[in-house]
Structures are given as C-alpha cells and as structure tokens.
Amino acid sequence: MKIVSRNEELLRDALSCIPQPSSRTSLASCNRLIRFEDISAAAFKIQCGVQKTPCMYSRLSKQYGMDIYLKKEFLQYTGSVKERGVLYLLMSLPQEQQRKGVIVASDSNFSMAVAHHASELRVPVFVILCTSTAPARVRMCRDYGAMVISYGTTGKDAQLHARRLAQENGYLYLEEEDSAVYLSGLGTVGLEMYEQVPKLDAVIFPAGGHCGLLAGSAAALKHLNPHISVIGVESESFPVLQESLKAGHPNDDQACNNHHFYGDVSGVCFGSNSLQLTGKLVDKVVTVREEDILISMLRLLEYERATVDAEGAIGLAALVAGKLPELKGKRVAVVICSGNLELHLLQQCIARALTLDNRVCRFSLVISDCPGDMSKLLELLAREEARVLDIKQERTFVTSELFTVEVRGDAISVSLTVLASPGLFCFPVSLCLC
C-alpha cells in the first residue's frame, strides 16, 4: 500500500489491536503509536553516542543508470546500524534497571552493540555465548567491555542460561524485538537520509528476519515525504518477510540456518509491530539470489573500498540483479547497514564472487608432452594479459592418447578460446572449461 497522506493515522492503524507477547523476560514491546516526534526525540538523544554516517554519491551510479547514494552505517563503532536502536533503548531504561544491568545471549550485531553502549553508559552488561562461537566474536564482546560467559553447545542453551541468570539476579534480558523505543532509534536512519540527500525518489533497506530498520525508517520517511518509495530486500532462499506479510503474522517456516553468511538477516525475530508497519508503509519487498549478494559485496569492495557482510550488501544486490528497473534515472539511497564479516569468510566470498563475475576461470588442456609446449602455453597466456594463479601438470592418470600431458590452471582475465588455437602446439589441443 502506497501512502499518500495522513501518515500518523495510518501508523496508528498499523499498531492497533496487536496482542501483547506472553511471558517474556525481555523488554516488553510497546504498542502505542510510533510518531515522527518519537524518532526526532531519539535522534536528539543519541546524537552524541552514534555516528551521523555519510550518505555519499557512489561511482556505481553510471554503471546502473541511476543516482545512487550509499548510507554507510557500517562505519558505526561496532560496524552495524543496530547501535542506534540499542543506545536509545538503553538510555530509556529506568535508573534502577541501569544499575542492575542487562544480559544478552547471541553473537549478533545487536549483542555487540549492547556490549559497547552499555559499557559506555556504565550499565553492567553480560553476554552469554555458546562454546562454538567464533573466537573473534568472543574477543570483540570482551573488548567492548562486556562480561562474556561461555555456556552450552548451542545458541538455545546460551539463551536459556541467560534467562535464568536474569530472573535470579534482576538483570534485564534483551533480545532484538520491535518495541517502539527500539524502532524509533532505528528510524533515525531515515531521518538522516532525508536531510542528507535532497529530492530522494526511493530508499532501499535490508529486510529478511530483522525488518526493524525497514519499518522504523519507513515511518520517518513517509511522514516527511509520502512519495518516497521505500523498498525492502531479502534473500530468495528464505523470503521471511514476504511470507509473513502474506500470512499476516510472523512466519518462521522460511528461516535460514546459514547464520555465518547471512548473519542478522536470517531467521525470524520481528514482531507484529514491525510486520504491521512494513505492511502499511513499505511499497515493495523484493528477493535476490545469493550470487547477487556476493557480486554486490565485490562491487562495494572494488568501487567503494567498503568491506561489508551479506546484510550490508543485500540492498545493493537488488540493483545488481536488475530487480528494480523502475528506478532507472532516479535518485536512490541504499542503506549499507553492516560490515561485520569474519576474515576467513571474506576470503571465500571474494573468491566466489570473482568466479561468478567471470573474472577468474579454471581451464584444463591436453597437449603433447614435448619440449617447449608448456612454454608456448605460458607465452600465450602472457600475450592475452592473463595472470596465472595456479598451474599443474598431470601425466600419470591422463586417459587420452599416450605421450600427452593434462594441464590444469586458474587464471585471471583470460579468453580461453585462444588456448585452442590450431597449429600452436605439436599435438591437437583438447580444451575444457571448469
């Protein structure tokens, strides 16, 4: 549904008649109207605690035929937009609760933001992590100032232990949900983008299992200009938001377990508030393939020198995949919301993206085992300005004719059709692309 007027009334309709969550030890969701004034108040209150990140014109604009502006939320201290909602949430807690402390139980961007800002506010903070958590994440939480406790072999074990500690010690158990306070903090992204980029036509946000950023920012943008198109992007492997919007309630049937790659966009954690706001205020939700996300990560690294994760790249992936042709020639802002990618995974993602983008290829050649033929092959590759990454020869297990050798290699920027040039080798060449 596209909003053309009366934004606050539509917001009120979106949040009416929503049942309260039952028996939760975390901060209960507030079902009152999320007003533009709430988002403005959040922006004023958190301005000294989070970065007002740049929203910069991108060199990718010419490539995709539109004016692209990138909101670089990965430049926040913990590398994630979640800091906005977390800081406003912590600052809104009663002083008595701030004195007792808070507790979280995951290695997500949300937990790292809680660890950092609770420490800055001198609020005792505990992070419960299962024993299989990557050591780098454990170290980050400790560096941010949290007391980190390893417990259990699964995330579920850590959550149960955290809830038990919260009940026994009076800590507030926090998990990412859609309270009005949290959504108002996230909505400050939309407020900033409207100020930074005049005459916006559309804004693209990550969606998936965590659509609080999409819902909160849509509330700000639609109040300021109802004609701005607000678009959410999620993975087609688990279209959580699309299925939930169809069902009318959060649907966890499409949840994804590939946490290491998809991070905070996997699974289902949004509640009725975010879902109803999204249904009322968001113009479109599209899905993209994993391959599109990887190429988007490559584009951001190459053109913007930005190292981001899947959640940060998924918005741009919709443009890379050509899913939004109606935005050609328009002014579009894309939120790059997260940059927390483990180093070993970064290496794998870049290698895979280069292959998908036809920048790296693997070839297999069968040539005669004669002196000088390997030299001719290398000369040919050099003439084509190919960079050889790896090359191997196999003689023992070759199944072709006798006295031949199979050459396998990886190369960058080479047209493999030239490798089969007739008359180049003493023996007819057999070429295979892998």
C-alpha positions as CSV (number, residue, x, y, z in Angstrom):
1,M,0.0,0.0,0.0
2,K,1.5,3.4,-1.0
3,I,0.9,6.1,1.4
4,V,-0.2,9.5,0.0
5,S,-1.4,11.3,3.1
6,R,-2.4,11.1,6.8
7,N,0.8,9.2,7.8
8,E,0.2,9.3,11.6
9,E,-3.3,7.9,11.2
10,L,-2.0,5.0,9.1
11,L,0.7,4.4,11.6
12,R,-1.9,4.3,14.4
13,D,-4.0,1.8,12.4
14,A,-0.8,-0.3,11.9
15,L,-0.2,-0.6,15.6
16,S,-3.8,-1.1,16.8
17,C,-5.1,-4.3,18.1
18,I,-1.8,-6.1,18.4
19,P,-1.6,-8.7,21.2
20,Q,1.0,-8.4,23.9
21,P,3.7,-11.0,23.8
22,S,3.3,-13.6,26.5
23,S,5.7,-14.4,29.4
24,R,8.8,-12.6,28.1
25,T,11.6,-11.7,30.4
26,S,12.9,-9.1,28.0
27,L,11.7,-5.6,27.5
28,A,8.0,-5.8,26.5
29,S,7.0,-4.3,23.2
30,C,5.2,-1.0,23.3
31,N,2.1,-1.0,21.1
32,R,1.4,2.7,21.1
33,L,1.7,4.9,18.0
34,I,5.2,5.3,16.7
35,R,5.1,9.0,15.9
36,F,7.5,11.1,13.9
37,E,8.1,13.0,17.2
38,D,9.4,9.8,18.8
39,I,12.0,9.4,16.0
40,S,13.0,13.0,16.3
41,A,13.4,12.7,20.0
42,A,15.6,9.5,19.5
43,A,17.8,11.4,17.0
44,F,18.3,14.2,19.5
45,K,19.1,11.9,22.4
46,I,21.5,9.6,20.6
47,Q,23.4,12.2,18.6
48,C,26.4,12.2,20.9
49,G,26.6,8.4,21.1
50,V,26.5,7.3,17.5
51,Q,28.0,8.5,14.2
52,K,26.0,10.6,11.8
53,T,27.2,8.4,8.9
54,P,27.7,9.9,5.4
55,C,25.3,9.2,2.6
56,M,27.6,9.6,-0.3
57,Y,27.2,9.6,-4.1
58,S,28.5,6.3,-5.5
59,R,30.7,5.7,-8.5
60,L,28.4,2.8,-9.2
61,S,25.7,5.2,-10.4
62,K,26.8,5.3,-14.1
63,Q,27.1,1.5,-14.2
64,Y,23.4,1.0,-13.1
65,G,21.9,4.1,-14.7
66,M,20.7,6.0,-11.7
67,D,22.0,8.3,-9.0
68,I,23.0,6.0,-6.2
69,Y,23.7,7.3,-2.7
70,L,25.1,4.9,-0.1
71,K,24.3,5.4,3.6
72,K,27.4,3.9,5.2
73,E,26.1,2.6,8.5
74,F,28.9,0.1,8.6
75,L,31.1,3.0,9.8
76,Q,29.5,2.8,13.3
77,Y,31.8,1.9,16.1
78,T,30.6,-1.7,16.2
79,G,30.1,-1.9,12.4
80,S,26.3,-2.0,12.5
81,V,23.2,0.2,12.4
82,K,21.9,-1.7,15.4
83,E,23.7,0.8,17.6
84,R,21.0,3.4,17.0
85,G,18.2,1.3,18.4
86,V,20.3,-0.2,21.2
87,L,21.6,3.1,22.5
88,Y,18.1,4.7,22.6
89,L,16.8,1.5,24.3
90,L,19.5,1.6,27.0
91,M,19.1,5.3,27.6
92,S,15.4,4.9,28.1
93,L,15.7,2.2,30.8
94,P,14.8,3.3,34.4
95,Q,17.8,4.2,36.5
96,E,17.2,1.2,38.8
97,Q,17.4,-1.2,35.9
98,Q,20.5,0.5,34.6
99,R,22.1,0.0,38.0
100,K,21.2,-3.8,38.0
101,G,22.4,-4.4,34.4
102,V,21.4,-6.1,31.2
103,I,22.1,-9.5,29.7
104,V,22.1,-10.8,26.1
105,A,22.7,-14.3,24.6
106,S,24.0,-14.2,21.0
107,D,27.0,-13.2,18.9
108,S,24.9,-11.0,16.7
109,N,25.4,-7.3,15.8
110,F,22.7,-6.5,18.3
111,S,24.6,-8.1,21.1
112,M,27.9,-6.3,20.2
113,A,26.0,-3.0,20.1
114,V,24.6,-3.8,23.6
115,A,28.0,-4.7,24.9
116,H,29.6,-1.4,23.7
117,H,26.9,1.1,24.6
118,A,26.0,-0.5,27.9
119,S,29.7,-0.2,28.9
120,E,29.8,3.4,27.7
121,L,26.8,4.2,29.9
122,R,28.3,2.3,32.8
123,V,25.5,-0.2,32.8
124,P,26.7,-3.7,33.8
125,V,26.4,-6.0,30.7
126,F,26.7,-9.7,30.4
127,V,27.0,-11.7,27.1
128,I,26.3,-15.4,27.2
129,L,27.8,-17.2,24.2
130,C,27.8,-20.9,23.3
131,T,31.2,-22.7,23.2
132,S,31.0,-22.9,19.4
133,T,31.1,-19.1,18.9
134,A,34.0,-17.9,16.8
135,P,36.9,-16.7,19.0
136,A,36.9,-13.3,17.1
137,R,33.3,-12.6,18.2
138,V,34.1,-13.5,21.8
139,R,37.1,-11.2,21.8
140,M,35.1,-8.4,20.3
141,C,32.4,-8.5,23.0
142,R,35.1,-8.5,25.7
143,D,36.9,-5.6,24.0
144,Y,33.7,-3.6,24.0
145,G,33.5,-4.0,27.8
146,A,31.1,-6.9,28.4
147,M,31.5,-9.8,30.8
148,V,31.4,-12.7,28.5
149,I,30.4,-16.2,29.7
150,S,30.6,-19.3,27.6
151,Y,27.8,-21.8,28.2
152,G,26.3,-24.7,26.3
153,T,26.9,-26.1,22.9
154,T,24.1,-24.3,21.1
155,G,22.6,-20.8,21.0
156,K,19.5,-22.2,22.6
157,D,21.5,-23.3,25.7
158,A,23.0,-19.9,26.0
159,Q,19.6,-18.2,25.8
160,L,18.1,-20.4,28.5
161,H,21.1,-19.8,30.8
162,A,20.8,-16.0,30.2
163,R,17.1,-16.0,31.0
164,R,17.8,-18.0,34.2
165,L,20.5,-15.5,35.3
166,A,18.2,-12.6,34.5
167,Q,15.5,-14.0,36.8
168,E,17.9,-14.8,39.6
169,N,19.9,-11.6,39.6
170,G,17.4,-8.9,38.4
171,Y,19.2,-8.3,35.0
172,L,17.1,-7.3,32.0
173,Y,17.2,-9.9,29.3
174,L,17.5,-8.2,26.0
175,E,16.8,-9.6,22.6
176,E,16.2,-7.9,19.3
177,E,12.5,-7.1,19.1
178,D,10.2,-4.4,17.9
179,S,9.5,-2.2,20.9
180,A,8.5,1.4,20.0
181,V,11.7,2.7,21.6
182,Y,14.0,0.4,19.6
183,L,12.2,1.1,16.3
184,S,12.4,4.8,17.0
185,G,16.1,4.6,17.4
186,L,16.5,2.7,14.1
187,G,14.2,5.1,12.4
188,T,16.7,7.9,12.8
189,V,18.5,6.4,9.7
190,G,15.5,7.5,7.5
191,L,15.5,10.9,9.1
192,E,19.2,11.4,8.4
193,M,19.0,10.3,4.8
194,Y,16.1,12.7,4.1
195,E,18.3,15.5,5.4
196,Q,21.5,14.4,3.6
197,V,20.1,13.7,0.1
198,P,17.5,16.2,-1.3
199,K,14.8,15.1,-3.7
200,L,15.0,11.4,-3.0
201,D,12.9,9.1,-5.2
202,A,13.5,5.8,-3.4
203,V,15.3,4.3,-0.4
204,I,16.4,0.6,-0.3
205,F,16.8,-1.3,3.0
206,P,17.7,-4.8,4.0
207,A,14.7,-6.8,5.2
208,G,14.5,-10.5,6.0
209,G,14.2,-11.7,9.6
210,H,15.2,-8.3,11.0
211,C,13.0,-5.6,9.5
212,G,13.0,-3.1,12.3
213,L,15.3,-0.8,10.4
214,L,13.0,-1.0,7.4
215,A,9.8,-0.4,9.5
216,G,11.3,2.4,11.7
217,S,12.9,4.3,8.8
218,A,9.8,3.9,6.7
219,A,7.8,5.7,9.4
220,A,10.2,8.7,9.3
221,L,10.4,8.9,5.5
222,K,6.7,8.5,4.8
223,H,6.0,11.3,7.3
224,L,8.5,13.6,5.7
225,N,7.5,12.8,2.1
226,P,4.8,10.2,1.3
227,H,6.0,10.0,-2.3
228,I,9.4,8.5,-1.5
229,S,9.3,4.8,-2.4
230,V,10.5,2.6,0.4
231,I,11.8,-0.9,-0.7
232,G,12.9,-3.9,1.3
233,V,15.3,-6.6,0.0
234,E,15.6,-10.1,1.3
235,S,17.2,-13.4,0.1
236,E,15.0,-15.6,-2.1
237,S,16.4,-18.6,-0.2
238,F,14.3,-17.6,2.8
239,P,11.7,-14.9,2.0
240,V,10.7,-14.5,5.6
241,L,9.1,-11.1,5.3
242,Q,7.2,-11.8,2.1
243,E,5.7,-15.0,3.5
244,S,4.9,-13.3,6.8
245,L,3.1,-10.4,5.0
246,K,1.0,-12.9,3.1
247,A,0.2,-14.9,6.2
248,G,-0.5,-11.8,8.3
249,H,1.8,-12.9,11.1
250,P,5.5,-13.7,11.6
251,N,6.2,-17.0,9.8
252,D,9.4,-18.9,10.7
253,D,8.9,-21.7,8.1
254,Q,11.3,-19.8,5.8
255,A,14.0,-19.3,8.4
256,C,17.6,-19.9,7.3
257,N,20.3,-21.7,9.3
258,N,23.2,-20.3,7.3
259,H,24.0,-17.9,10.0
260,H,27.7,-17.4,9.2
261,F,27.0,-15.9,5.8
262,Y,23.6,-14.2,6.2
263,G,24.1,-13.1,9.8
264,D,21.3,-11.0,11.2
265,V,19.0,-11.2,8.2
266,S,18.5,-14.9,8.7
267,G,15.8,-16.4,11.0
268,V,12.7,-14.6,12.3
269,C,12.8,-12.1,15.1
270,F,10.5,-9.3,14.1
271,G,7.2,-9.0,15.9
272,S,3.7,-7.8,15.0
273,N,4.7,-4.1,15.3
274,S,7.4,-4.3,12.6
275,L,5.3,-6.5,10.4
276,Q,2.2,-4.3,10.5
277,L,4.3,-1.1,10.0
278,T,6.0,-2.8,7.0
279,G,2.7,-3.8,5.5
280,K,1.3,-0.3,5.8
281,L,4.4,1.8,4.9
282,V,6.7,-0.2,2.6
283,D,5.9,0.0,-1.1
284,K,7.7,-3.1,-2.2
285,V,9.7,-6.1,-1.0
286,V,11.9,-8.0,-3.5
287,T,14.2,-11.0,-3.2
288,V,17.7,-11.6,-4.5
289,R,19.9,-14.6,-5.1
290,E,22.9,-15.5,-3.0
291,E,25.0,-14.9,-6.2
292,D,23.7,-11.4,-6.5
293,I,24.7,-10.7,-2.9
294,L,28.2,-11.9,-3.5
295,I,28.7,-9.8,-6.5
296,S,27.2,-6.8,-4.6
297,M,29.9,-7.4,-1.9
298,L,32.5,-7.4,-4.7
299,R,31.2,-4.1,-6.2
300,L,31.3,-2.4,-2.8
301,L,34.8,-3.6,-2.1
302,E,36.1,-2.6,-5.5
303,Y,34.3,0.7,-6.1
304,E,33.7,2.0,-2.6
305,R,36.5,0.3,-0.7
306,A,33.8,-1.0,1.7
307,T,34.1,-4.4,3.3
308,V,30.6,-5.4,4.2
309,D,28.7,-8.6,5.0
310,A,25.6,-10.1,3.4
311,E,23.3,-7.9,5.4
312,G,25.2,-4.8,4.3
313,A,25.3,-5.8,0.6
314,I,21.8,-7.1,0.2
315,G,20.2,-3.7,-0.6
316,L,22.6,-3.0,-3.5
317,A,22.1,-6.6,-4.7
318,A,18.6,-5.7,-5.8
319,L,20.2,-3.1,-8.2
320,V,22.9,-5.5,-9.3
321,A,20.3,-8.2,-10.1
322,G,18.1,-5.7,-12.1
323,K,15.2,-6.3,-9.8
324,L,14.2,-2.6,-9.7
325,P,14.1,-1.4,-13.3
326,E,11.6,1.3,-12.4
327,L,14.4,3.2,-10.6
328,K,16.4,3.9,-13.8
329,G,17.3,7.6,-14.0
330,K,16.1,8.3,-10.4
331,R,17.8,9.3,-7.2
332,V,18.1,6.3,-5.0
333,A,19.6,5.8,-1.5
334,V,20.8,2.4,-0.4
335,V,21.5,1.6,3.3
336,I,24.8,-0.3,3.8
337,C,23.9,-1.3,7.3
338,S,26.6,-3.8,8.5
339,G,30.3,-4.6,7.9
340,N,31.0,-7.4,10.4
341,L,32.3,-10.2,8.2
342,E,34.8,-12.8,9.6
343,L,38.1,-12.8,7.7
344,H,38.0,-16.4,6.6
345,L,34.5,-15.9,5.3
346,L,35.5,-12.7,3.5
347,Q,38.2,-14.6,1.6
348,Q,35.7,-17.2,0.5
349,C,33.1,-14.6,-0.6
350,I,35.6,-12.7,-2.7
351,A,36.9,-15.8,-4.4
352,R,33.4,-17.0,-5.2
353,A,32.3,-13.5,-6.4
354,L,35.3,-13.2,-8.8
355,T,34.3,-16.5,-10.3
356,L,30.6,-15.5,-10.6
357,D,31.6,-12.2,-12.2
358,N,33.7,-14.1,-14.8
359,R,36.9,-12.5,-13.5
360,V,38.6,-15.8,-12.6
361,C,38.4,-19.0,-14.6
362,R,39.7,-22.6,-14.5
363,F,40.8,-24.4,-17.6
364,S,42.0,-27.9,-18.5
365,L,44.2,-28.6,-21.6
366,V,45.6,-31.8,-23.0
367,I,48.7,-31.1,-25.0
368,S,51.6,-33.2,-26.2
369,D,54.4,-33.9,-23.8
370,C,57.0,-32.3,-26.0
371,P,59.7,-29.9,-25.0
372,G,58.6,-26.3,-25.5
373,D,54.8,-26.9,-25.5
374,M,54.4,-25.7,-21.9
375,S,56.5,-22.7,-22.7
376,K,54.2,-21.9,-25.6
377,L,51.2,-22.1,-23.4
378,L,52.6,-19.7,-20.9
379,E,53.6,-17.3,-23.7
380,L,50.1,-17.4,-25.0
381,L,48.6,-16.6,-21.6
382,A,51.1,-13.7,-21.1
383,R,50.1,-12.4,-24.6
384,E,46.5,-12.3,-23.5
385,E,47.5,-10.4,-20.3
386,A,46.2,-13.3,-18.1
387,R,47.5,-13.6,-14.6
388,V,48.1,-17.3,-13.8
389,L,47.1,-18.1,-10.2
390,D,48.0,-21.8,-10.3
391,I,49.0,-24.4,-12.9
392,K,49.6,-28.1,-12.6
393,Q,50.6,-30.9,-15.0
394,E,49.3,-34.5,-14.9
395,R,51.0,-37.3,-16.8
396,T,50.3,-40.5,-14.8
397,F,46.5,-40.5,-14.8
398,V,45.8,-39.0,-18.3
399,T,43.2,-41.0,-20.1
400,S,43.8,-39.6,-23.6
401,E,46.5,-40.7,-26.0
402,L,50.0,-41.7,-25.0
403,F,52.7,-39.1,-24.5
404,T,50.3,-36.3,-23.7
405,V,50.0,-34.2,-20.6
406,E,47.0,-32.6,-19.0
407,V,47.5,-29.0,-17.9
408,R,45.1,-27.6,-15.3
409,G,45.2,-24.0,-14.2
410,D,43.4,-21.0,-12.7
411,A,43.8,-17.6,-14.4
412,I,42.5,-14.0,-14.1
413,S,41.2,-12.2,-17.2
414,V,41.8,-14.6,-20.0
415,S,39.7,-15.6,-23.0
416,L,40.1,-19.3,-23.1
417,T,39.1,-19.6,-26.7
418,V,42.5,-18.5,-27.7
419,L,44.1,-21.5,-25.9
420,A,42.7,-23.9,-28.6
421,S,44.4,-22.0,-31.5
422,P,45.2,-24.5,-34.2
423,G,48.9,-25.1,-35.1
424,L,50.1,-23.7,-31.8
425,F,51.1,-27.0,-30.2
426,C,52.7,-30.1,-31.6
427,F,49.6,-32.2,-30.6
428,P,46.0,-31.3,-31.1
429,V,44.7,-29.4,-28.0
430,S,41.6,-30.5,-26.1
431,L,40.1,-27.6,-24.0
432,C,37.7,-27.9,-21.1
433,L,36.3,-25.1,-19.0
434,C,35.6,-25.9,-15.4
